[in-house]
Amino acid sequence: MLITTTNMIEGKRITKYHGLVSGEAILGANIFKDFFAGIRDIVGGRSAAYEEELRKAKDIAIVEMKQQAKELGANAIIGVDLDYETVGQTGGMLMVSASGTAVYFEG
């Protein structure tokens, strides 16, 4: 399945718009505690372990979005947007969401 942040697919003709699809993944507070406990992992101001968990959450959100699109009969998702937000009263969790428009293209 083709996924793009653009609103069109160059050289292809979109023949059907299936609508909005999305996927979400939430990282819990325990993950943050584990990362901060392992602060020595930080090199040059970056935490490789934390970044890896964010990548995993992003991948989960994209897989969910792709599954929804596939169920609708789409072969691409255009206009994809990724968001990262804190959730909960204390902000102890991080949500990664992916959304876009499921389409079918030819060509």
Rosetta silent file (secondary structure, phi, psi, omega in degrees, C-alpha in Angstrom):
SEQUENCE: MLITTTNMIEGKRITKYHGLVSGEAILGANIFKDFFAGIRDIVGGRSAAYEEELRKAKDIAIVEMKQQAKELGANAIIGVDLDYETVGQTGGMLMVSASGTAVYFEG
SCORE:     score description
SCORE:     0.000 S_00000001
   1 L     0.000  130.660  178.762    0.000    0.000    0.000 S_00000001
   2 E   -80.671  132.929  177.641    1.324    3.394   -1.010 S_00000001
   3 E  -127.627  129.101 -178.147    1.407    6.004    1.766 S_00000001
   4 L  -144.142  150.893  177.189    2.197    9.641    1.080 S_00000001
   5 L   -84.643  -10.982  179.610    1.932   12.995    2.814 S_00000001
   6 L   -80.476  165.227 -178.587    0.969   14.653   -0.465 S_00000001
   7 L   -94.608    8.212  177.772   -2.636   15.102   -1.615 S_00000001
   8 L  -150.248  168.103  177.126   -2.057   13.406   -4.958 S_00000001
   9 L  -118.697  109.205 -174.513   -0.029   10.605   -6.483 S_00000001
  10 L   -56.784  130.057  177.844    2.123   11.928   -9.299 S_00000001
  11 L    79.742    2.174 -179.304    1.457   10.173  -12.588 S_00000001
  12 L  -121.447  153.899  178.478   -1.515    8.243  -11.194 S_00000001
  13 E  -109.777  119.475  177.285   -5.236    8.854  -11.406 S_00000001
  14 E   -79.580  123.001 -176.009   -7.236    8.564   -8.193 S_00000001
  15 E  -106.552  -14.821  179.362  -10.540    6.944   -9.115 S_00000001
  16 E  -152.715  134.744  174.911  -12.156    6.536   -5.708 S_00000001
  17 E  -105.557  120.824 -177.656  -11.949    8.288   -2.356 S_00000001
  18 E   -93.536  -13.689  178.153  -12.837    5.972    0.532 S_00000001
  19 E   108.132 -174.356 -175.764  -12.597    8.568    3.284 S_00000001
  20 E   -70.697  136.397  171.616  -10.609    9.202    6.435 S_00000001
  21 E  -129.469  151.704 -178.863   -8.578    6.422    8.043 S_00000001
  22 E  -151.934  164.519  175.623   -6.554    6.625   11.233 S_00000001
  23 E  -149.871  148.676 -178.805   -4.500    4.666   13.704 S_00000001
  24 E  -135.714  153.512  172.690   -3.314    5.353   17.229 S_00000001
  25 E  -145.374  138.863 -178.509   -0.773    4.017   19.690 S_00000001
  26 E  -120.548  129.512  174.440   -0.286    5.113   23.297 S_00000001
  27 E   -95.512  127.304 -178.047    2.931    4.868   25.290 S_00000001
  28 L   -82.955  170.123 -177.078    2.265    4.532   29.003 S_00000001
  29 H   -61.426  -32.224 -178.971    3.943    6.256   31.935 S_00000001
  30 H   -61.733  -33.097  178.843    6.039    3.190   32.791 S_00000001
  31 H   -62.883  -44.124  179.699    7.894    3.541   29.523 S_00000001
  32 H   -63.201  -42.218  178.699    8.971    7.067   30.447 S_00000001
  33 H   -59.820  -43.889  179.598   10.138    5.935   33.904 S_00000001
  34 H   -61.855  -41.375 -179.173   12.211    3.173   32.332 S_00000001
  35 H   -66.865  -44.394 -177.894   13.800    5.602   29.891 S_00000001
  36 H   -71.041  -27.775  174.999   14.656    8.198   32.496 S_00000001
  37 H   -67.189  -32.215  179.245   16.042    5.490   34.780 S_00000001
  38 L   -98.269   44.444 -174.941   18.368    4.541   31.931 S_00000001
  39 H   -59.122  -23.747 -179.118   19.537    8.090   31.337 S_00000001
  40 H   -65.523  -11.960  177.460   23.040    6.891   30.575 S_00000001
  41 H   -71.340  -14.493 -176.097   21.655    5.786   27.204 S_00000001
  42 E   -74.939  127.163  178.808   21.574    9.436   26.162 S_00000001
  43 E  -129.235  122.195  179.427   24.302   10.383   23.718 S_00000001
  44 L    63.456   31.572  178.226   24.554   13.911   22.412 S_00000001
  45 L    81.919    7.486 -179.160   21.247   14.880   24.035 S_00000001
  46 E  -122.701  143.034  177.009   19.296   12.030   22.398 S_00000001
  47 E  -106.832  110.340 -178.626   17.930    8.846   23.907 S_00000001
  48 H   -61.783  -39.258 -179.044   18.152    5.957   21.443 S_00000001
  49 H   -65.905  -43.861  179.227   15.798    3.802   23.544 S_00000001
  50 H   -63.496  -44.516  178.937   13.169    6.545   23.762 S_00000001
  51 H   -62.738  -37.852  178.251   13.412    7.245   20.041 S_00000001
  52 H   -64.094  -41.119  177.821   13.027    3.523   19.310 S_00000001
  53 H   -65.090  -39.424  176.498    9.824    3.370   21.379 S_00000001
  54 H   -63.863  -39.963  177.102    8.442    6.389   19.530 S_00000001
  55 H   -62.322  -42.773  178.807    9.266    4.699   16.215 S_00000001
  56 H   -61.340  -43.594  179.364    7.448    1.555   17.358 S_00000001
  57 H   -63.641  -41.532  177.607    4.386    3.586   18.342 S_00000001
  58 H   -61.696  -43.633  179.584    4.456    5.378   14.972 S_00000001
  59 H   -62.870  -40.469  178.020    4.688    2.035   13.162 S_00000001
  60 H   -62.145  -45.489  179.944    1.724    0.647   15.133 S_00000001
  61 H   -61.688  -40.833 -179.826   -0.377    3.704   14.260 S_00000001
  62 H   -68.915  -40.200  177.893    0.521    3.390   10.563 S_00000001
  63 H   -61.287  -43.314  177.837   -0.254   -0.343   10.495 S_00000001
  64 H   -61.840  -42.774  179.438   -3.702    0.317   12.003 S_00000001
  65 H   -62.897  -44.277  179.273   -4.330    3.060    9.450 S_00000001
  66 H   -62.760  -39.356  179.558   -3.248    0.784    6.578 S_00000001
  67 H   -62.590  -44.081  177.018   -5.513   -2.014    7.824 S_00000001
  68 H   -59.511  -45.026 -178.979   -8.528    0.310    7.813 S_00000001
  69 H   -63.278  -42.228  179.512   -7.704    1.454    4.279 S_00000001
  70 H   -61.554  -42.722  179.621   -7.286   -2.121    3.076 S_00000001
  71 H   -63.526  -26.455  178.742  -10.674   -3.082    4.532 S_00000001
  72 H   -84.522   -8.625 -178.965  -12.230   -0.215    2.561 S_00000001
  73 L    92.033   15.182 -179.387  -10.679   -1.452   -0.701 S_00000001
  74 L   -83.217  156.178  173.159   -8.047    1.283   -0.981 S_00000001
  75 L  -121.193    7.824  177.148   -4.574    0.788   -2.401 S_00000001
  76 E  -158.696  159.812  173.071   -3.106    4.072   -1.112 S_00000001
  77 E  -129.654  124.399 -178.472   -3.404    6.648    1.649 S_00000001
  78 E  -112.590  163.807  177.090   -2.794   10.284    0.779 S_00000001
  79 E    62.745   34.682 -175.900   -2.429   13.421    2.888 S_00000001
  80 E   -69.318  135.929  178.151   -0.975   11.463    5.799 S_00000001
  81 E  -128.603  133.763  175.671   -0.378   13.395    9.013 S_00000001
  82 E  -110.468  132.373  178.835    1.450   12.131   12.106 S_00000001
  83 E  -126.762  145.808  176.403    0.760   13.713   15.487 S_00000001
  84 E  -124.874  120.561 -177.380    2.400   13.241   18.878 S_00000001
  85 E  -139.253  150.079  171.856    0.419   14.389   21.930 S_00000001
  86 E   -85.432  144.925  179.526    0.437   13.890   25.681 S_00000001
  87 E  -130.364  159.128 -178.499   -2.746   12.448   27.155 S_00000001
  88 L    92.811  159.662 -177.050   -4.111   12.129   30.665 S_00000001
  89 L   -63.769  -34.040 -178.523   -4.344   14.664   33.452 S_00000001
  90 L   -96.760   -1.875 -178.261   -0.675   14.389   34.351 S_00000001
  91 L    68.926   25.135 -176.503    0.549   14.017   30.774 S_00000001
  92 L   -79.738   -0.842  179.081    2.027   10.668   31.753 S_00000001
  93 E  -129.812  152.108  178.485    1.194    9.063   28.430 S_00000001
  94 E  -119.738  130.067  177.817    2.093    9.901   24.867 S_00000001
  95 E  -108.889  132.779  173.483   -0.243    9.207   21.951 S_00000001
  96 E  -110.060  125.087  178.690    0.983    8.834   18.408 S_00000001
  97 E  -125.924  145.351  176.723   -1.741    9.141   15.785 S_00000001
  98 E  -126.101  135.778  177.969   -1.648    8.755   12.022 S_00000001
  99 E  -145.180  154.451  179.469   -4.451    9.857    9.713 S_00000001
 100 E  -172.394 -175.214  179.459   -5.007   10.264    6.013 S_00000001
 101 E  -106.808  122.413  177.436   -7.437    9.726    3.154 S_00000001
 102 E   -78.515  130.215 -178.340   -7.853    6.206    1.801 S_00000001
 103 E  -137.175  165.060  170.314   -8.010    6.166   -2.001 S_00000001
 104 E  -119.002  128.545  179.829   -7.893    3.801   -4.952 S_00000001
 105 E  -122.358  155.698  176.365   -5.626    4.788   -7.820 S_00000001
 106 E  -120.568  156.546  174.626   -4.983    3.410  -11.300 S_00000001
 107 L   107.512    0.000    0.000   -1.968    3.628  -13.515 S_00000001
